[in-house]
Amino acid sequence: MVVCYKDRFLVLSACFSSLCLSKASSFFFIKSGLVCMMLENRSMSGRILLLLLSVNVISFIVNAVPETCPADLGEKCGEDGEWGGEFFPGIPKIKYEGPSSKNPLAYKWYDAEEVILGKKMKDWLRFSVAFWHTFRGTGADPFGAPTKYWPWEDGTNSIAMAKRRMRANFEFLNKLGVDRWCFHDRDIAPDGKTLQETNSNLDEVVALAKELQGDKIRPLWGTAQLFLHPRYMHGAATSSELGVYAFAAAQVKKAMEVTHYLGGENYVFWGGREGYQTLLNTDMERELDHLARFLEAAVAYKKKIGFNGTLLIEPKPQEPTKHQYDWDAATTLNFLRKYGLLGEFKLNIECNHATLSGHSCHHDLETARINGLLGNIDANTGDPQVGWDTDQFMTDIGEATMVMLSVIKNGGLAPGGFNFDAKLRRESTDVEDLFIAHISGMDTLARGLRNAAKLIEDGSLAELVRKRYSSFDTELGGQIEGGKADFEMLEKKVMEWGEPKVASAKQELAEMIFQSAL
């Protein structure tokens, strides 16, 4: 008999040739060791007593740890230990029920097929699930051990476990009604002892993902995890070690290949360790040059393999480094401009990263948008009382409305979208919490879309802004904006007009109009 447990694998073998045997043996094999119980019995009563004792011991052990494989307790775990039944039993396919619904497992504001400003909600929002937070997040933090033990986990990082997680991922996507997902290479498949073995592991898991995707689901984006392994402690593309730079290039090469193979629409570069802890031991100019050469090589390889997806850079000011080179949208824009990469990359703006850099999410979105670089949004938020990257699901309707104003002005995000780079709180440990969190995040952005559309259709806020700058809607204003007004011309006008009149900015009215849409 084979039984699967969350925290350990236990094989129980009770061997009795018959009740009439002169000797009986019971063997209990546990992960931590082997315990053999050998009892020699010469009487029928002894043999019966041994049988009853064995059954009771087995029953005690089986009941002592909650059964977790399979999730459907009415089925048996296969001989190969593969999962049977659903990963999320009791969770239905999530449907739209409208704002009056009290059902936590239903959408109140997100109606995928509803048309807003000429486009379906699902096409404005293009939601994606982050594999790492959803299926690799444990709730651990610098002060505490993991708190999440999902039923399908067996405590290993094996290929078999990676495949099981991948199956859980696609069941989750299907029940949530989302057809995009995002991943780091090392989230979905384990490291091997060599790069060749690691790539083989990745190929095996990716082949399963390709099968499970079908024709409908695909990655919004893929990326390489260039921050967890000790080799990247000095950075990847900005490492002081040439061998690490080369290893990072090989890892990105493979990650781009599998993203392309899976039909990914974008590829992201997040340089969590592309920065420094102190300038005393850092050649910043050389590191920035190396980073540019690395990105140039990525562009060349993208074109070589025929990958038509967008390359995205995700700005972040710090954490884990003291200073990260792509601090915010403006800093990254300047880097791309300096190295002639503006036409090759767009930005993946993460809201929590924007606030860590001292901006609002809306600010970084607008900075990216007006420069033609808004490519994707990692939808999350931070806690204003906490100074680090908390990766919470966005639930602030006002923030979501401002985000969607930028998205609408941008004409949408395609081929980008909204990836939920957000995780459950450490104290949220039920499987259904994964669904509730995503439903809440999706409803928040859907409500933001509805509110933004309301503001645009009403036109009052846009008219307020137009009136504020109306003095430039004149002949002289046109000359200034066209670069045809020099200082001498403007000085003559001042001599003619005298002291200018300065109108009210009407900030309170703007805030009133905005709040009325919420």
GIWOUR-V121520 format. One record per backbone hydrogen bond with DSSP energy under -1.0 kcal/mol. NH is the residue of the N-H (numbers start at 0). CO is the residue of the C=O. E is the energy in kcal/mol with one decimal. If there is no record, write none. Layout:
NH;CO;E
NH;CO;E
//
This chain:
2;9;-1.1
9;2;-1.1
10;28;-1.7
11;0;-1.1
12;26;-1.8
14;24;-1.1
20;17;-1.5
23;38;-1.3
24;14;-1.1
25;36;-1.8
26;12;-2.1
27;34;-1.8
28;10;-1.8
29;32;-2.2
32;29;-1.9
34;27;-2.0
36;25;-1.8
38;23;-1.1
46;42;-2.3
47;43;-2.5
48;44;-2.5
49;45;-2.4
50;46;-2.1
51;47;-2.4
52;48;-2.4
53;49;-2.6
54;50;-2.3
55;51;-2.3
56;52;-2.4
57;53;-2.5
58;54;-2.6
59;55;-2.4
60;56;-2.4
61;57;-2.6
62;58;-2.1
63;59;-1.2
72;70;-1.1
74;71;-2.3
77;81;-1.1
80;77;-2.0
90;87;-1.7
93;174;-3.3
96;106;-3.3
97;106;-1.2
100;97;-1.8
106;94;-2.7
113;110;-1.9
115;118;-3.2
118;115;-1.5
120;113;-2.4
121;111;-2.2
123;119;-1.7
124;120;-2.5
125;121;-2.0
127;417;-1.8
128;179;-1.7
130;181;-2.5
133;129;-2.0
134;130;-2.9
135;131;-1.4
140;143;-1.9
143;140;-1.6
146;137;-2.5
147;137;-2.4
152;149;-1.9
161;157;-2.2
162;158;-2.4
163;159;-1.9
164;160;-2.5
165;161;-1.9
166;162;-2.1
167;163;-2.2
168;164;-2.6
169;165;-1.9
170;166;-1.8
171;167;-2.4
172;168;-2.5
173;169;-2.2
174;170;-2.4
175;171;-2.3
176;172;-1.5
177;172;-2.1
180;217;-1.0
181;128;-2.4
182;220;-1.2
184;222;-1.7
187;183;-1.1
188;184;-1.1
197;193;-2.4
198;194;-2.8
199;195;-2.0
200;196;-2.4
201;197;-2.3
202;198;-2.5
203;199;-2.1
204;200;-1.9
205;201;-2.8
206;202;-2.1
207;203;-1.2
208;204;-2.3
209;205;-2.7
210;206;-1.7
211;207;-2.6
212;208;-2.2
213;209;-1.0
216;212;-1.6
217;178;-1.7
219;180;-2.0
221;265;-1.2
222;182;-1.2
225;223;-1.1
231;228;-2.1
232;229;-1.8
234;231;-1.5
238;235;-1.1
244;240;-1.9
245;241;-2.4
246;242;-2.1
247;243;-2.8
248;244;-2.0
249;245;-2.2
250;246;-2.3
251;247;-2.6
252;248;-2.5
253;249;-1.9
254;250;-2.3
255;251;-2.8
256;252;-1.8
257;253;-2.4
258;254;-2.1
259;255;-2.3
260;256;-2.5
261;257;-2.0
262;259;-1.3
263;258;-3.1
264;218;-1.7
266;309;-2.6
267;221;-2.1
268;311;-2.7
271;269;-1.3
273;270;-1.6
274;272;-1.6
275;322;-2.0
281;278;-1.1
286;282;-2.3
287;283;-2.5
288;284;-2.2
289;285;-2.5
290;286;-2.4
291;287;-2.1
292;288;-2.3
293;289;-2.4
294;290;-2.2
295;291;-2.3
296;292;-2.1
297;293;-1.8
298;294;-2.2
299;295;-2.1
300;296;-2.3
301;297;-2.5
302;298;-2.0
303;299;-1.9
304;300;-2.2
306;301;-2.2
309;264;-1.7
311;266;-3.2
312;345;-2.3
313;268;-2.4
315;325;-2.2
318;320;-3.1
322;275;-1.8
323;316;-3.0
324;273;-2.4
326;324;-1.0
331;327;-2.4
332;328;-2.4
333;329;-2.1
334;330;-2.1
335;331;-2.5
336;332;-2.3
337;333;-2.7
338;334;-1.9
339;336;-1.1
340;335;-2.9
343;340;-1.7
344;340;-1.1
345;310;-2.2
346;372;-3.7
347;312;-2.5
348;375;-2.3
350;377;-1.5
353;349;-2.0
354;350;-1.9
355;351;-1.7
356;352;-1.4
357;354;-1.3
358;353;-2.4
363;359;-1.7
364;360;-2.4
365;361;-2.4
366;362;-2.5
367;363;-2.3
368;364;-2.9
369;365;-2.7
371;368;-2.2
372;367;-3.2
374;346;-2.2
375;346;-1.6
376;416;-2.4
377;348;-2.2
378;418;-2.3
380;391;-1.9
385;382;-2.2
389;387;-1.4
391;380;-2.6
399;395;-2.3
400;396;-2.1
401;397;-2.1
402;398;-2.3
403;399;-2.3
404;400;-1.8
405;401;-1.5
406;402;-1.9
407;403;-2.7
408;404;-2.1
409;405;-1.6
410;407;-1.5
411;406;-2.7
415;412;-3.2
417;124;-1.2
417;125;-1.3
418;376;-2.5
419;127;-2.4
420;418;-2.0
421;419;-2.3
422;390;-2.8
427;424;-2.0
432;429;-1.2
433;430;-1.5
435;431;-2.6
436;432;-2.6
437;433;-1.5
438;434;-2.9
439;435;-2.5
440;436;-2.3
441;437;-2.8
442;438;-2.7
443;439;-2.2
444;440;-1.9
445;441;-2.2
446;442;-2.6
447;443;-2.1
448;444;-2.2
449;445;-2.2
450;446;-2.5
451;447;-2.7
452;448;-2.4
453;449;-1.9
454;450;-2.3
455;451;-2.3
456;452;-2.7
457;453;-2.3
458;454;-2.2
462;458;-2.3
463;459;-2.1
464;460;-2.0
465;461;-2.4
466;462;-2.6
467;463;-1.7
468;464;-1.2
469;466;-1.3
471;468;-1.9
472;469;-1.8
477;473;-2.4
478;474;-1.8
479;475;-2.5
480;476;-2.5
481;477;-1.5
482;479;-1.6
483;478;-3.4
489;485;-1.9
490;486;-2.5
491;487;-1.9
492;488;-1.6
493;489;-2.0
494;490;-2.1
495;491;-1.7
496;492;-2.8
497;493;-2.7
509;505;-2.3
510;506;-2.6
511;507;-2.2
512;508;-2.7
513;509;-2.4
514;510;-2.8
515;511;-1.9
516;513;-1.3
517;514;-1.3
//
